Amino acid sequence: MKDLLTLSEVSTFLKVPKSTIYKLARERRLPGHKVGKHWRFVREEIEAWVQNAGADESMVGAAVGNSSRDRFSLN
């Protein structure tokens, strides 16, 4: 069975507020699965998302060519 994470666990793992995780998941910019009212995240999908964030900055909403932003910017 795959390791599932809660929204709180993903928030801690990525070190961003829960509201940011919810927004990214709802907008389908972060891989997640809604189970009833609750979000669940597959650890491997989140780790792959972090690894690929630098390769595809549009995934995290960073402007292309804006070097003043951190490559993992979630804004």
PQR file with spaces between the fields and no chain letter, atoms N, CA, C, O and H, PARSE charges and radii, in Angstrom:
ATOM       1  N    MET     1       0.837   -1.190    0.000 -0.4000 1.5000
ATOM       2  CA   MET     1       0.000    0.000    0.000 -0.0000 2.0000
ATOM       3  C    MET     1       0.881    1.252    0.000  0.5500 1.7000
ATOM       4  O    MET     1       1.917    1.295    0.663 -0.5500 1.4000
ATOM       5  N    LYS     2       0.461    2.249   -0.739 -0.4000 1.5000
ATOM       6  CA   LYS     2       1.216    3.494   -0.808 -0.0000 2.0000
ATOM       7  C    LYS     2       1.033    4.290    0.476  0.5500 1.7000
ATOM       8  O    LYS     2      -0.013    4.238    1.122 -0.5500 1.4000
ATOM       9  H    LYS     2      -0.380    2.214   -1.278  0.4000 1.0000
ATOM      10  N    ASP     3       2.083    5.029    0.825 -0.4000 1.5000
ATOM      11  CA   ASP     3       2.062    5.852    2.030 -0.0000 2.0000
ATOM      12  C    ASP     3       1.232    7.104    1.764  0.5500 1.7000
ATOM      13  O    ASP     3       1.601    7.927    0.927 -0.5500 1.4000
ATOM      14  H    ASP     3       2.933    5.071    0.299  0.4000 1.0000
ATOM      15  N    LEU     4       0.109    7.249    2.475 -0.4000 1.5000
ATOM      16  CA   LEU     4      -0.758    8.410    2.317 -0.0000 2.0000
ATOM      17  C    LEU     4      -0.457    9.449    3.386  0.5500 1.7000
ATOM      18  O    LEU     4      -0.204    9.113    4.543 -0.5500 1.4000
ATOM      19  H    LEU     4      -0.191    6.580    3.155  0.4000 1.0000
ATOM      20  N    LEU     5      -0.488   10.712    2.988 -0.4000 1.5000
ATOM      21  CA   LEU     5      -0.258   11.822    3.900 -0.0000 2.0000
ATOM      22  C    LEU     5      -1.517   12.669    4.000  0.5500 1.7000
ATOM      23  O    LEU     5      -2.273   12.786    3.036 -0.5500 1.4000
ATOM      24  H    LEU     5      -0.694   10.985    2.048  0.4000 1.0000
ATOM      25  N    THR     6      -1.737   13.253    5.161 -0.4000 1.5000
ATOM      26  CA   THR     6      -2.835   14.200    5.334 -0.0000 2.0000
ATOM      27  C    THR     6      -2.382   15.578    4.874  0.5500 1.7000
ATOM      28  O    THR     6      -1.203   15.794    4.593 -0.5500 1.4000
ATOM      29  H    THR     6      -1.122   13.158    5.945  0.4000 1.0000
ATOM      30  N    LEU     7      -3.323   16.501    4.800 -0.4000 1.5000
ATOM      31  CA   LEU     7      -2.997   17.873    4.435 -0.0000 2.0000
ATOM      32  C    LEU     7      -2.003   18.464    5.440  0.5500 1.7000
ATOM      33  O    LEU     7      -1.070   19.166    5.050 -0.5500 1.4000
ATOM      34  H    LEU     7      -4.280   16.325    5.028  0.4000 1.0000
ATOM      35  N    SER     8      -2.198   18.184    6.710 -0.4000 1.5000
ATOM      36  CA   SER     8      -1.285   18.688    7.744 -0.0000 2.0000
ATOM      37  C    SER     8       0.127   18.124    7.578  0.5500 1.7000
ATOM      38  O    SER     8       1.114   18.840    7.754 -0.5500 1.4000
ATOM      39  H    SER     8      -2.956   17.613    7.026  0.4000 1.0000
ATOM      40  N    GLU     9       0.214   16.848    7.243 -0.4000 1.5000
ATOM      41  CA   GLU     9       1.528   16.226    7.058 -0.0000 2.0000
ATOM      42  C    GLU     9       2.251   16.792    5.849  0.5500 1.7000
ATOM      43  O    GLU     9       3.467   16.981    5.889 -0.5500 1.4000
ATOM      44  H    GLU     9      -0.587   16.267    7.100  0.4000 1.0000
ATOM      45  N    VAL    10       1.513   17.067    4.762 -0.4000 1.5000
ATOM      46  CA   VAL    10       2.128   17.677    3.576 -0.0000 2.0000
ATOM      47  C    VAL    10       2.569   19.098    3.896  0.5500 1.7000
ATOM      48  O    VAL    10       3.628   19.540    3.452 -0.5500 1.4000
ATOM      49  H    VAL    10       0.526   16.913    4.730  0.4000 1.0000
ATOM      50  N    SER    11       1.763   19.804    4.658 -0.4000 1.5000
ATOM      51  CA   SER    11       2.114   21.159    5.078 -0.0000 2.0000
ATOM      52  C    SER    11       3.432   21.160    5.854  0.5500 1.7000
ATOM      53  O    SER    11       4.294   22.006    5.619 -0.5500 1.4000
ATOM      54  H    SER    11       0.902   19.444    5.018  0.4000 1.0000
ATOM      55  N    THR    12       3.582   20.221    6.765 -0.4000 1.5000
ATOM      56  CA   THR    12       4.816   20.106    7.545 -0.0000 2.0000
ATOM      57  C    THR    12       5.980   19.698    6.651  0.5500 1.7000
ATOM      58  O    THR    12       7.071   20.258    6.752 -0.5500 1.4000
ATOM      59  H    THR    12       2.882   19.533    6.955  0.4000 1.0000
ATOM      60  N    PHE    13       5.748   18.724    5.779 -0.4000 1.5000
ATOM      61  CA   PHE    13       6.786   18.227    4.882 -0.0000 2.0000
ATOM      62  C    PHE    13       7.323   19.337    3.972  0.5500 1.7000
ATOM      63  O    PHE    13       8.535   19.466    3.798 -0.5500 1.4000
ATOM      64  H    PHE    13       4.861   18.269    5.698  0.4000 1.0000
ATOM      65  N    LEU    14       6.423   20.134    3.395 -0.4000 1.5000
ATOM      66  CA   LEU    14       6.834   21.198    2.478 -0.0000 2.0000
ATOM      67  C    LEU    14       7.140   22.520    3.187  0.5500 1.7000
ATOM      68  O    LEU    14       7.654   23.458    2.578 -0.5500 1.4000
ATOM      69  H    LEU    14       5.439   20.029    3.537  0.4000 1.0000
ATOM      70  N    LYS    15       6.816   22.580    4.484 -0.4000 1.5000
ATOM      71  CA   LYS    15       7.057   23.784    5.287 -0.0000 2.0000
ATOM      72  C    LYS    15       6.338   25.002    4.725  0.5500 1.7000
ATOM      73  O    LYS    15       6.912   26.083    4.589 -0.5500 1.4000
ATOM      74  H    LYS    15       6.399   21.818    4.979  0.4000 1.0000
ATOM      75  N    VAL    16       5.070   24.795    4.405 -0.4000 1.5000
ATOM      76  CA   VAL    16       4.204   25.884    3.946 -0.0000 2.0000
ATOM      77  C    VAL    16       2.876   25.785    4.700  0.5500 1.7000
ATOM      78  O    VAL    16       2.536   24.716    5.209 -0.5500 1.4000
ATOM      79  H    VAL    16       4.604   23.918    4.516  0.4000 1.0000
ATOM      80  N    PRO    17       2.128   26.878    4.778 -0.5600 1.5000
ATOM      81  CA   PRO    17       0.855   26.845    5.507  0.2800 2.0000
ATOM      82  C    PRO    17      -0.152   25.863    4.901  0.5500 1.7000
ATOM      83  O    PRO    17      -0.115   25.573    3.706 -0.5500 1.4000
ATOM      84  N    LYS    18      -1.033   25.367    5.738 -0.4000 1.5000
ATOM      85  CA   LYS    18      -2.081   24.454    5.286 -0.0000 2.0000
ATOM      86  C    LYS    18      -2.942   25.096    4.205  0.5500 1.7000
ATOM      87  O    LYS    18      -3.374   24.425    3.267 -0.5500 1.4000
ATOM      88  H    LYS    18      -1.063   25.603    6.710  0.4000 1.0000
ATOM      89  N    SER    19      -3.190   26.394    4.338 -0.4000 1.5000
ATOM      90  CA   SER    19      -4.020   27.089    3.350 -0.0000 2.0000
ATOM      91  C    SER    19      -3.386   27.040    1.959  0.5500 1.7000
ATOM      92  O    SER    19      -4.098   26.964    0.957 -0.5500 1.4000
ATOM      93  H    SER    19      -2.839   26.939    5.100  0.4000 1.0000
ATOM      94  N    THR    20      -2.071   27.082    1.892 -0.4000 1.5000
ATOM      95  CA   THR    20      -1.373   26.999    0.606 -0.0000 2.0000
ATOM      96  C    THR    20      -1.513   25.610    0.006  0.5500 1.7000
ATOM      97  O    THR    20      -1.744   25.468   -1.195 -0.5500 1.4000
ATOM      98  H    THR    20      -1.493   27.144    2.705  0.4000 1.0000
ATOM      99  N    ILE    21      -1.374   24.585    0.842 -0.4000 1.5000
ATOM     100  CA   ILE    21      -1.529   23.210    0.359 -0.0000 2.0000
ATOM     101  C    ILE    21      -2.944   23.010   -0.171  0.5500 1.7000
ATOM     102  O    ILE    21      -3.128   22.445   -1.249 -0.5500 1.4000
ATOM     103  H    ILE    21      -1.187   24.701    1.818  0.4000 1.0000
ATOM     104  N    TYR    22      -3.936   23.465    0.572 -0.4000 1.5000
ATOM     105  CA   TYR    22      -5.332   23.334    0.145 -0.0000 2.0000
ATOM     106  C    TYR    22      -5.555   24.032   -1.195  0.5500 1.7000
ATOM     107  O    TYR    22      -6.172   23.467   -2.098 -0.5500 1.4000
ATOM     108  H    TYR    22      -3.786   23.924    1.448  0.4000 1.0000
ATOM     109  N    LYS    23      -5.057   25.247   -1.320 -0.4000 1.5000
ATOM     110  CA   LYS    23      -5.235   26.016   -2.558 -0.0000 2.0000
ATOM     111  C    LYS    23      -4.572   25.311   -3.746  0.5500 1.7000
ATOM     112  O    LYS    23      -5.185   25.177   -4.805 -0.5500 1.4000
ATOM     113  H    LYS    23      -4.556   25.705   -0.587  0.4000 1.0000
ATOM     114  N    LEU    24      -3.329   24.864   -3.576 -0.4000 1.5000
ATOM     115  CA   LEU    24      -2.615   24.184   -4.667 -0.0000 2.0000
ATOM     116  C    LEU    24      -3.295   22.878   -5.054  0.5500 1.7000
ATOM     117  O    LEU    24      -3.374   22.551   -6.238 -0.5500 1.4000
ATOM     118  H    LEU    24      -2.831   24.973   -2.716  0.4000 1.0000
ATOM     119  N    ALA    25      -3.785   22.129   -4.072 -0.4000 1.5000
ATOM     120  CA   ALA    25      -4.476   20.869   -4.355 -0.0000 2.0000
ATOM     121  C    ALA    25      -5.798   21.135   -5.072  0.5500 1.7000
ATOM     122  O    ALA    25      -6.131   20.462   -6.048 -0.5500 1.4000
ATOM     123  H    ALA    25      -3.720   22.395   -3.110  0.4000 1.0000
ATOM     124  N    ARG    26      -6.537   22.112   -4.586 -0.4000 1.5000
ATOM     125  CA   ARG    26      -7.827   22.452   -5.202 -0.0000 2.0000
ATOM     126  C    ARG    26      -7.647   22.909   -6.652  0.5500 1.7000
ATOM     127  O    ARG    26      -8.477   22.603   -7.509 -0.5500 1.4000
ATOM     128  H    ARG    26      -6.267   22.659   -3.794  0.4000 1.0000
ATOM     129  N    GLU    27      -6.572   23.634   -6.923 -0.4000 1.5000
ATOM     130  CA   GLU    27      -6.285   24.123   -8.278 -0.0000 2.0000
ATOM     131  C    GLU    27      -5.579   23.067   -9.130  0.5500 1.7000
ATOM     132  O    GLU    27      -5.244   23.327  -10.286 -0.5500 1.4000
ATOM     133  H    GLU    27      -5.898   23.882   -6.227  0.4000 1.0000
ATOM     134  N    ARG    28      -5.350   21.875   -8.564 -0.4000 1.5000
ATOM     135  CA   ARG    28      -4.686   20.758   -9.236 -0.0000 2.0000
ATOM     136  C    ARG    28      -3.250   21.077   -9.624  0.5500 1.7000
ATOM     137  O    ARG    28      -2.729   20.541  -10.602 -0.5500 1.4000
ATOM     138  H    ARG    28      -5.622   21.664   -7.625  0.4000 1.0000
ATOM     139  N    ARG    29      -2.615   21.952   -8.856 -0.4000 1.5000
ATOM     140  CA   ARG    29      -1.202   22.269   -9.074 -0.0000 2.0000
ATOM     141  C    ARG    29      -0.322   21.394   -8.193  0.5500 1.7000
ATOM     142  O    ARG    29       0.892   21.333   -8.385 -0.5500 1.4000
ATOM     143  H    ARG    29      -3.039   22.388   -8.062  0.4000 1.0000
ATOM     144  N    LEU    30      -0.935   20.719   -7.227 -0.4000 1.5000
ATOM     145  CA   LEU    30      -0.258   19.788   -6.328 -0.0000 2.0000
ATOM     146  C    LEU    30      -1.036   18.481   -6.400  0.5500 1.7000
ATOM     147  O    LEU    30      -2.258   18.496   -6.251 -0.5500 1.4000
ATOM     148  H    LEU    30      -1.922   20.768   -7.071  0.4000 1.0000
ATOM     149  N    PRO    31      -0.366   17.345   -6.623 -0.5600 1.5000
ATOM     150  CA   PRO    31      -1.100   16.083   -6.751  0.2800 2.0000
ATOM     151  C    PRO    31      -1.738   15.659   -5.434  0.5500 1.7000
ATOM     152  O    PRO    31      -1.053   15.485   -4.426 -0.5500 1.4000
ATOM     153  N    GLY    32      -3.051   15.498   -5.458 -0.4000 1.5000
ATOM     154  CA   GLY    32      -3.773   15.087   -4.267 -0.0000 2.0000
ATOM     155  C    GLY    32      -5.081   14.433   -4.648  0.5500 1.7000
ATOM     156  O    GLY    32      -5.511   14.500   -5.800 -0.5500 1.4000
ATOM     157  H    GLY    32      -3.607   15.640   -6.277  0.4000 1.0000
ATOM     158  N    HIS    33      -5.708   13.800   -3.677 -0.4000 1.5000
ATOM     159  CA   HIS    33      -6.956   13.082   -3.901 -0.0000 2.0000
ATOM     160  C    HIS    33      -7.938   13.462   -2.808  0.5500 1.7000
ATOM     161  O    HIS    33      -7.605   13.420   -1.623 -0.5500 1.4000
ATOM     162  H    HIS    33      -5.359   13.746   -2.741  0.4000 1.0000
ATOM     163  N    LYS    34      -9.137   13.832   -3.201 -0.4000 1.5000
ATOM     164  CA   LYS    34     -10.157   14.196   -2.235 -0.0000 2.0000
ATOM     165  C    LYS    34     -10.933   12.944   -1.862  0.5500 1.7000
ATOM     166  O    LYS    34     -11.441   12.238   -2.733 -0.5500 1.4000
ATOM     167  H    LYS    34      -9.407   13.866   -4.164  0.4000 1.0000
ATOM     168  N    VAL    35     -11.024   12.669   -0.571 -0.4000 1.5000
ATOM     169  CA   VAL    35     -11.784   11.538   -0.051 -0.0000 2.0000
ATOM     170  C    VAL    35     -12.848   12.139    0.861  0.5500 1.7000
ATOM     171  O    VAL    35     -12.565   12.519    1.997 -0.5500 1.4000
ATOM     172  H    VAL    35     -10.611   13.242    0.137  0.4000 1.0000
ATOM     173  N    GLY    36     -14.068   12.220    0.351 -0.4000 1.5000
ATOM     174  CA   GLY    36     -15.113   12.919    1.104 -0.0000 2.0000
ATOM     175  C    GLY    36     -14.731   14.380    1.243  0.5500 1.7000
ATOM     176  O    GLY    36     -14.522   15.069    0.244 -0.5500 1.4000
ATOM     177  H    GLY    36     -14.298   11.911   -0.572  0.4000 1.0000
ATOM     178  N    LYS    37     -14.639   14.855    2.479 -0.4000 1.5000
ATOM     179  CA   LYS    37     -14.246   16.244    2.748 -0.0000 2.0000
ATOM     180  C    LYS    37     -12.740   16.405    2.927  0.5500 1.7000
ATOM     181  O    LYS    37     -12.243   17.522    3.069 -0.5500 1.4000
ATOM     182  H    LYS    37     -14.809   14.295    3.290  0.4000 1.0000
ATOM     183  N    HIS    38     -12.017   15.291    2.919 -0.4000 1.5000
ATOM     184  CA   HIS    38     -10.604   15.315    3.283 -0.0000 2.0000
ATOM     185  C    HIS    38      -9.690   15.092    2.088  0.5500 1.7000
ATOM     186  O    HIS    38     -10.009   14.345    1.163 -0.5500 1.4000
ATOM     187  H    HIS    38     -12.421   14.383    2.803  0.4000 1.0000
ATOM     188  N    TRP    39      -8.532   15.769    2.137 -0.4000 1.5000
ATOM     189  CA   TRP    39      -7.499   15.578    1.126 -0.0000 2.0000
ATOM     190  C    TRP    39      -6.512   14.538    1.606  0.5500 1.7000
ATOM     191  O    TRP    39      -6.158   14.496    2.784 -0.5500 1.4000
ATOM     192  H    TRP    39      -8.273   16.376    2.889  0.4000 1.0000
ATOM     193  N    ARG    40      -6.068   13.691    0.676 -0.4000 1.5000
ATOM     194  CA   ARG    40      -5.001   12.726    0.947 -0.0000 2.0000
ATOM     195  C    ARG    40      -3.988   12.840   -0.185  0.5500 1.7000
ATOM     196  O    ARG    40      -4.342   13.102   -1.334 -0.5500 1.4000
ATOM     197  H    ARG    40      -6.356   13.725   -0.281  0.4000 1.0000
ATOM     198  N    PHE    41      -2.728   12.640    0.163 -0.4000 1.5000
ATOM     199  CA   PHE    41      -1.626   12.805   -0.774 -0.0000 2.0000
ATOM     200  C    PHE    41      -0.733   11.582   -0.710  0.5500 1.7000
ATOM     201  O    PHE    41      -0.414   11.096    0.375 -0.5500 1.4000
ATOM     202  H    PHE    41      -2.441   12.427    1.097  0.4000 1.0000
ATOM     203  N    VAL    42      -0.326   11.081   -1.875 -0.4000 1.5000
ATOM     204  CA   VAL    42       0.591    9.947   -1.944 -0.0000 2.0000
ATOM     205  C    VAL    42       2.003   10.517   -1.809  0.5500 1.7000
ATOM     206  O    VAL    42       2.416   11.386   -2.577 -0.5500 1.4000
ATOM     207  H    VAL    42      -0.586   11.476   -2.757  0.4000 1.0000
ATOM     208  N    ARG    43       2.736   10.004   -0.807 -0.4000 1.5000
ATOM     209  CA   ARG    43       4.076   10.532   -0.523 -0.0000 2.0000
ATOM     210  C    ARG    43       4.955   10.563   -1.776  0.5500 1.7000
ATOM     211  O    ARG    43       5.633   11.559   -2.029 -0.5500 1.4000
ATOM     212  H    ARG    43       2.401    9.298   -0.183  0.4000 1.0000
ATOM     213  N    GLU    44       4.947    9.497   -2.552 -0.4000 1.5000
ATOM     214  CA   GLU    44       5.795    9.427   -3.740 -0.0000 2.0000
ATOM     215  C    GLU    44       5.423   10.511   -4.759  0.5500 1.7000
ATOM     216  O    GLU    44       6.301   11.052   -5.430 -0.5500 1.4000
ATOM     217  H    GLU    44       4.396    8.688   -2.347  0.4000 1.0000
ATOM     218  N    GLU    45       4.132   10.832   -4.879 -0.4000 1.5000
ATOM     219  CA   GLU    45       3.691   11.873   -5.810 -0.0000 2.0000
ATOM     220  C    GLU    45       4.150   13.254   -5.346  0.5500 1.7000
ATOM     221  O    GLU    45       4.541   14.092   -6.158 -0.5500 1.4000
ATOM     222  H    GLU    45       3.418   10.392   -4.333  0.4000 1.0000
ATOM     223  N    ILE    46       4.098   13.480   -4.038 -0.4000 1.5000
ATOM     224  CA   ILE    46       4.551   14.765   -3.491 -0.0000 2.0000
ATOM     225  C    ILE    46       6.061   14.909   -3.667  0.5500 1.7000
ATOM     226  O    ILE    46       6.544   15.977   -4.044 -0.5500 1.4000
ATOM     227  H    ILE    46       3.780   12.799   -3.378  0.4000 1.0000
ATOM     228  N    GLU    47       6.801   13.844   -3.397 -0.4000 1.5000
ATOM     229  CA   GLU    47       8.259   13.892   -3.570 -0.0000 2.0000
ATOM     230  C    GLU    47       8.628   14.119   -5.040  0.5500 1.7000
ATOM     231  O    GLU    47       9.557   14.871   -5.332 -0.5500 1.4000
ATOM     232  H    GLU    47       6.408   12.976   -3.092  0.4000 1.0000
ATOM     233  N    ALA    48       7.912   13.478   -5.962 -0.4000 1.5000
ATOM     234  CA   ALA    48       8.158   13.683   -7.397 -0.0000 2.0000
ATOM     235  C    ALA    48       7.815   15.124   -7.790  0.5500 1.7000
ATOM     236  O    ALA    48       8.519   15.737   -8.594 -0.5500 1.4000
ATOM     237  H    ALA    48       7.157   12.866   -5.725  0.4000 1.0000
ATOM     238  N    TRP    49       6.736   15.658   -7.223 -0.4000 1.5000
ATOM     239  CA   TRP    49       6.336   17.036   -7.511 -0.0000 2.0000
ATOM     240  C    TRP    49       7.431   18.013   -7.085  0.5500 1.7000
ATOM     241  O    TRP    49       7.741   18.961   -7.806 -0.5500 1.4000
ATOM     242  H    TRP    49       6.164   15.161   -6.571  0.4000 1.0000
ATOM     243  N    VAL    50       8.012   17.776   -5.913 -0.4000 1.5000
ATOM     244  CA   VAL    50       9.099   18.637   -5.430 -0.0000 2.0000
ATOM     245  C    VAL    50      10.307   18.512   -6.355  0.5500 1.7000
ATOM     246  O    VAL    50      10.919   19.520   -6.706 -0.5500 1.4000
ATOM     247  H    VAL    50       7.761   17.006   -5.327  0.4000 1.0000
ATOM     248  N    GLN    51      10.657   17.290   -6.754 -0.4000 1.5000
ATOM     249  CA   GLN    51      11.804   17.076   -7.645 -0.0000 2.0000
ATOM     250  C    GLN    51      11.603   17.763   -8.990  0.5500 1.7000
ATOM     251  O    GLN    51      12.559   18.292   -9.556 -0.5500 1.4000
ATOM     252  H    GLN    51      10.160   16.471   -6.469  0.4000 1.0000
ATOM     253  N    ASN    52      10.385   17.765   -9.508 -0.4000 1.5000
ATOM     254  CA   ASN    52      10.096   18.331  -10.827 -0.0000 2.0000
ATOM     255  C    ASN    52       9.782   19.824  -10.791  0.5500 1.7000
ATOM     256  O    ASN    52       9.686   20.461  -11.840 -0.5500 1.4000
ATOM     257  H    ASN    52       9.609   17.335   -9.048  0.4000 1.0000
ATOM     258  N    ALA    53       9.624   20.381   -9.604 -0.4000 1.5000
ATOM     259  CA   ALA    53       9.251   21.791   -9.505 -0.0000 2.0000
ATOM     260  C    ALA    53      10.285   22.701  -10.166  0.5500 1.7000
ATOM     261  O    ALA    53       9.914   23.719  -10.750 -0.5500 1.4000
ATOM     262  H    ALA    53       9.702   19.863   -8.752  0.4000 1.0000
ATOM     263  N    GLY    54      11.547   22.365  -10.089 -0.4000 1.5000
ATOM     264  CA   GLY    54      12.577   23.184  -10.711 -0.0000 2.0000
ATOM     265  C    GLY    54      12.592   23.058  -12.220  0.5500 1.7000
ATOM     266  O    GLY    54      12.985   23.996  -12.913 -0.5500 1.4000
ATOM     267  H    GLY    54      11.848   21.538   -9.614  0.4000 1.0000
ATOM     268  N    ALA    55      12.169   21.913  -12.743 -0.4000 1.5000
ATOM     269  CA   ALA    55      12.173   21.687  -14.180 -0.0000 2.0000
ATOM     270  C    ALA    55      10.994   22.367  -14.860  0.5500 1.7000
ATOM     271  O    ALA    55      11.097   22.777  -16.016 -0.5500 1.4000
ATOM     272  H    ALA    55      11.850   21.151  -12.179  0.4000 1.0000
ATOM     273  N    ASP    56       9.873   22.490  -14.152 -0.4000 1.5000
ATOM     274  CA   ASP    56       8.665   23.078  -14.729 -0.0000 2.0000
ATOM     275  C    ASP    56       8.125   24.117  -13.758  0.5500 1.7000
ATOM     276  O    ASP    56       7.247   23.819  -12.948 -0.5500 1.4000
ATOM     277  H    ASP    56       9.790   22.157  -13.213  0.4000 1.0000
ATOM     278  N    GLU    57       8.647   25.335  -13.837 -0.4000 1.5000
ATOM     279  CA   GLU    57       8.281   26.369  -12.889 -0.0000 2.0000
ATOM     280  C    GLU    57       6.820   26.749  -12.972  0.5500 1.7000
ATOM     281  O    GLU    57       6.287   27.312  -12.016 -0.5500 1.4000
ATOM     282  H    GLU    57       9.360   25.578  -14.495  0.4000 1.0000
ATOM     283  N    SER    58       6.142   26.462  -14.090 -0.4000 1.5000
ATOM     284  CA   SER    58       4.723   26.787  -14.185 -0.0000 2.0000
ATOM     285  C    SER    58       3.912   25.969  -13.190  0.5500 1.7000
ATOM     286  O    SER    58       2.798   26.356  -12.839 -0.5500 1.4000
ATOM     287  H    SER    58       6.575   26.005  -14.867  0.4000 1.0000
ATOM     288  N    MET    59       4.459   24.832  -12.724 -0.4000 1.5000
ATOM     289  CA   MET    59       3.760   24.008  -11.739 -0.0000 2.0000
ATOM     290  C    MET    59       3.570   24.755  -10.429  0.5500 1.7000
ATOM     291  O    MET    59       2.601   24.511   -9.709 -0.5500 1.4000
ATOM     292  H    MET    59       5.365   24.517  -13.009  0.4000 1.0000
ATOM     293  N    VAL    60       4.468   25.643  -10.121 -0.4000 1.5000
ATOM     294  CA   VAL    60       4.398   26.343   -8.852 -0.0000 2.0000
ATOM     295  C    VAL    60       4.056   27.814   -9.034  0.5500 1.7000
ATOM     296  O    VAL    60       4.101   28.578   -8.070 -0.5500 1.4000
ATOM     297  H    VAL    60       5.255   25.841  -10.706  0.4000 1.0000
ATOM     298  N    GLY    61       3.717   28.221  -10.243 -0.4000 1.5000
ATOM     299  CA   GLY    61       3.275   29.579  -10.476 -0.0000 2.0000
ATOM     300  C    GLY    61       4.375   30.615  -10.529  0.5500 1.7000
ATOM     301  O    GLY    61       4.088   31.812  -10.495 -0.5500 1.4000
ATOM     302  H    GLY    61       3.680   27.599  -11.025  0.4000 1.0000
ATOM     303  N    ALA    62       5.618   30.194  -10.610 -0.4000 1.5000
ATOM     304  CA   ALA    62       6.717   31.152  -10.691 -0.0000 2.0000
ATOM     305  C    ALA    62       6.816   31.681  -12.119  0.5500 1.7000
ATOM     306  O    ALA    62       6.608   30.939  -13.080 -0.5500 1.4000
ATOM     307  H    ALA    62       5.850   29.222  -10.638  0.4000 1.0000
ATOM     308  N    ALA    63       7.129   32.946  -12.249 -0.4000 1.5000
ATOM     309  CA   ALA    63       7.286   33.539  -13.571 -0.0000 2.0000
ATOM     310  C    ALA    63       8.573   33.033  -14.201  0.5500 1.7000
ATOM     311  O    ALA    63       9.610   32.985  -13.540 -0.5500 1.4000
ATOM     312  H    ALA    63       7.297   33.548  -11.469  0.4000 1.0000
ATOM     313  N    VAL    64       8.515   32.658  -15.462 -0.4000 1.5000
ATOM     314  CA   VAL    64       9.701   32.171  -16.158 -0.0000 2.0000
ATOM     315  C    VAL    64      10.675   33.324  -16.313  0.5500 1.7000
ATOM     316  O    VAL    64      10.304   34.420  -16.733 -0.5500 1.4000
ATOM     317  H    VAL    64       7.673   32.697  -15.999  0.4000 1.0000
ATOM     318  N    GLY    65      11.943   33.057  -15.964 -0.4000 1.5000
ATOM     319  CA   GLY    65      12.970   34.073  -16.105 -0.0000 2.0000
ATOM     320  C    GLY    65      13.050   35.038  -14.935  0.5500 1.7000
ATOM     321  O    GLY    65      13.856   35.967  -14.975 -0.5500 1.4000
ATOM     322  H    GLY    65      12.245   32.166  -15.623  0.4000 1.0000
ATOM     323  N    ASN    66      12.250   34.857  -13.901 -0.4000 1.5000
ATOM     324  CA   ASN    66      12.294   35.741  -12.744 -0.0000 2.0000
ATOM     325  C    ASN    66      13.252   35.158  -11.726  0.5500 1.7000
ATOM     326  O    ASN    66      12.852   34.369  -10.870 -0.5500 1.4000
ATOM     327  H    ASN    66      11.595   34.102  -13.868  0.4000 1.0000
ATOM     328  N    SER    67      14.513   35.542  -11.814 -0.4000 1.5000
ATOM     329  CA   SER    67      15.546   34.943  -10.974 -0.0000 2.0000
ATOM     330  C    SER    67      15.457   35.367   -9.517  0.5500 1.7000
ATOM     331  O    SER    67      16.126   34.769   -8.675 -0.5500 1.4000
ATOM     332  H    SER    67      14.839   36.183  -12.509  0.4000 1.0000
ATOM     333  N    SER    68      14.656   36.378   -9.185 -0.4000 1.5000
ATOM     334  CA   SER    68      14.541   36.801   -7.794 -0.0000 2.0000
ATOM     335  C    SER    68      13.663   35.857   -6.985  0.5500 1.7000
ATOM     336  O    SER    68      13.635   35.944   -5.757 -0.5500 1.4000
ATOM     337  H    SER    68      14.112   36.865   -9.869  0.4000 1.0000
ATOM     338  N    ARG    69      12.950   34.961   -7.649 -0.4000 1.5000
ATOM     339  CA   ARG    69      12.096   33.999   -6.945 -0.0000 2.0000
ATOM     340  C    ARG    69      12.865   32.731   -6.642  0.5500 1.7000
ATOM     341  O    ARG    69      13.729   32.311   -7.411 -0.5500 1.4000
ATOM     342  H    ARG    69      12.972   34.891   -8.646  0.4000 1.0000
ATOM     343  N    ASP    70      12.542   32.134   -5.525 -0.4000 1.5000
ATOM     344  CA   ASP    70      13.076   30.822   -5.169 -0.0000 2.0000
ATOM     345  C    ASP    70      12.514   29.794   -6.141  0.5500 1.7000
ATOM     346  O    ASP    70      11.355   29.911   -6.540 -0.5500 1.4000
ATOM     347  H    ASP    70      11.839   32.475   -4.900  0.4000 1.0000
ATOM     348  N    ARG    71      13.285   28.799   -6.532 -0.4000 1.5000
ATOM     349  CA   ARG    71      12.803   27.836   -7.534 -0.0000 2.0000
ATOM     350  C    ARG    71      11.644   27.008   -7.034  0.5500 1.7000
ATOM     351  O    ARG    71      10.958   26.382   -7.842 -0.5500 1.4000
ATOM     352  H    ARG    71      14.226   28.703   -6.208  0.4000 1.0000
ATOM     353  N    PHE    72      11.392   26.977   -5.728 -0.4000 1.5000
ATOM     354  CA   PHE    72      10.253   26.234   -5.191 -0.0000 2.0000
ATOM     355  C    PHE    72       9.161   27.180   -4.710  0.5500 1.7000
ATOM     356  O    PHE    72       8.351   26.810   -3.860 -0.5500 1.4000
ATOM     357  H    PHE    72      11.949   27.486   -5.072  0.4000 1.0000
ATOM     358  N    SER    73       9.131   28.377   -5.239 -0.4000 1.5000
ATOM     359  CA   SER    73       8.114   29.338   -4.839 -0.0000 2.0000
ATOM     360  C    SER    73       6.732   28.780   -5.079  0.5500 1.7000
ATOM     361  O    SER    73       6.459   28.227   -6.144 -0.5500 1.4000
ATOM     362  H    SER    73       9.788   28.677   -5.929  0.4000 1.0000
ATOM     363  N    LEU    74       5.860   28.920   -4.100 -0.4000 1.5000
ATOM     364  CA   LEU    74       4.500   28.418   -4.216 -0.0000 2.0000
ATOM     365  C    LEU    74       3.499   29.536   -4.421  0.5500 1.7000
ATOM     366  O    LEU    74       2.295   29.308   -4.304 -0.5500 1.4000
ATOM     367  H    LEU    74       6.082   29.370   -3.235  0.4000 1.0000
ATOM     368  N    ASN    75       3.959   30.721   -4.719 -0.4000 1.5000
ATOM     369  CA   ASN    75       3.058   31.854   -4.927 -0.0000 2.0000
ATOM     370  C    ASN    75       2.854   32.109   -6.382  0.5500 1.7000
ATOM     371  O    ASN    75       2.122   33.029   -6.751 -0.5500 1.4000
ATOM     372  H    ASN    75       4.937   30.905   -4.814  0.4000 1.0000
